[in-house]
């Protein structure tokens, strides 16, 4: 995917990154009820995610943010792309970067209903470590923890 730069997010990217998250979540997970408003999500990206997590964005030529990835130690806590950018290699680039940044291993959670994410992560060598009933997440949606070890 030429013309797309992966770079660390800056404070000024927080709203655009949150908006990518919101559009991607709505497209990929239409049956999952979000417990937070759009403005809550934007505030969280502005006040917590960008300033205190290792946040990366994908920026296309012209400056538009089209993807966001958040690492918190070995936790790949967020990976969201503009819906029209899925399946074009951008997610692959983010996962390669995550593995480079955390060479000893990664873990992540995804919802059980998100079958495309399961296929994507399994293709990248992630294995299912556990499945839950969702009582541990704020959406109360059954989820799966994946682990990657080199």
C-alpha positions in Angstrom: 0.0 0.0 0.0 2.0 2.9 -1.3 1.3 6.5 -0.2 0.4 5.4 3.3 2.7 6.3 6.2 2.6 4.5 9.6 3.7 6.9 12.3 3.2 7.6 16.0 0.1 9.6 16.7 0.4 13.2 17.8 -2.1 15.0 20.0 -3.6 16.6 17.0 -4.5 13.2 15.6 -6.7 12.1 18.5 -10.1 13.1 17.0 -9.3 11.6 13.5 -8.1 8.4 15.1 -11.2 8.2 17.3 -13.4 8.8 14.3 -11.7 5.9 12.4 -12.4 3.7 15.4 -16.0 4.8 15.5 -16.6 4.1 11.8 -14.7 0.9 11.8 -16.5 -0.4 14.9 -19.9 0.4 13.5 -19.1 -1.3 10.2 -17.4 -4.4 11.6 -19.5 -4.9 14.8 -23.1 -3.7 14.0 -24.6 -6.1 16.6 -22.3 -5.1 19.5 -23.8 -2.4 21.8 -21.3 0.3 22.7 -21.7 1.5 26.3 -20.1 4.9 25.5 -21.2 7.8 23.3 -19.2 9.0 20.3 -18.1 12.0 22.3 -16.9 9.7 25.2 -14.8 7.7 22.7 -13.3 10.9 21.2 -12.5 12.2 24.8 -10.9 8.9 25.7 -8.6 9.0 22.6 -7.8 12.7 23.4 -7.2 12.3 27.1 -5.9 8.7 27.5 -5.1 6.8 24.3 -2.9 9.2 22.4 -1.1 10.8 25.3 -0.4 7.6 27.4 -0.5 4.6 25.0 1.8 3.7 22.1 -0.6 4.9 19.4 0.1 4.6 15.7 -1.8 6.0 12.8 -1.9 5.3 9.1 -1.8 8.5 7.2 -2.4 8.6 3.5 -1.0 11.1 1.1 -2.9 14.4 1.8 -2.9 13.8 5.6 -6.1 11.8 6.1 -5.9 9.3 9.0 -7.2 5.9 7.7 -6.1 3.5 10.5 -5.2 3.4 14.1 -3.3 0.8 16.2 -2.7 1.0 20.0 -0.1 -1.0 21.9 0.0 -1.2 25.7 3.1 -3.3 26.4 2.4 -6.7 24.9 -1.3 -5.9 24.5 -2.4 -5.0 21.0 -5.4 -3.1 22.4 -6.8 -1.5 19.3 -6.5 -2.1 15.5 -9.1 -0.3 13.4 -9.2 0.7 9.8 -11.5 2.8 7.7 -14.0 0.3 6.4 -13.1 0.8 2.7 -9.4 0.2 3.5 -9.9 -3.3 4.8 -8.4 -6.1 2.8 -5.7 -3.9 1.2 -2.7 -4.8 3.3 -2.8 -2.0 5.8 -3.8 -4.3 8.7 -0.9 -6.6 7.7 1.5 -3.6 8.0 0.1 -2.7 11.4 0.5 -6.3 12.7 4.1 -6.5 11.4 4.8 -3.2 13.2 3.2 -4.6 16.4 5.4 -7.7 16.2 8.5 -5.5 15.6 7.6 -3.4 18.6 6.9 -6.4 20.9 9.2 -9.2 19.6 8.6 -11.4 22.6 4.9 -11.8 21.9 1.6 -10.1 21.8 -1.9 -10.7 23.1 -5.2 -9.2 22.0 -9.0 -9.5 22.5 -11.6 -9.6 19.9 -15.3 -10.3 20.0 -16.5 -13.8 19.2 -18.9 -12.3 16.6 -16.0 -10.7 14.7 -15.2 -13.7 12.4 -13.2 -11.7 9.9 -10.9 -10.6 12.8 -10.4 -14.2 13.8 -9.3 -15.2 10.3 -7.1 -12.1 10.1 -5.2 -12.8 13.3 -5.0 -16.5 12.8 -3.4 -15.8 9.4 -0.8 -13.8 11.3 0.1 -16.6 13.6 -2.1 -15.7 16.6 -3.7 -18.7 18.5 -6.8 -18.7 20.6 -5.8 -18.7 24.3 -9.3 -18.4 25.9 -12.9 -17.6 25.2 -15.2 -15.8 27.7 -18.8 -15.0 28.1 -18.1 -11.3 28.0 -18.6 -10.5 31.6 -15.1 -9.0 31.8 -15.7 -6.3 29.1 -17.9 -3.3 29.3 -19.9 -4.3 26.2 -20.8 -7.6 27.9 -20.1 -9.3 24.6 -18.5 -12.8 24.4 -14.9 -12.4 23.4 -11.7 -14.3 22.5 -8.1 -13.7 23.7 -5.5 -14.4 21.1 -1.7 -14.8 21.7 1.2 -14.6 19.3 4.6 -15.9 20.3 7.6 -15.8 18.0 
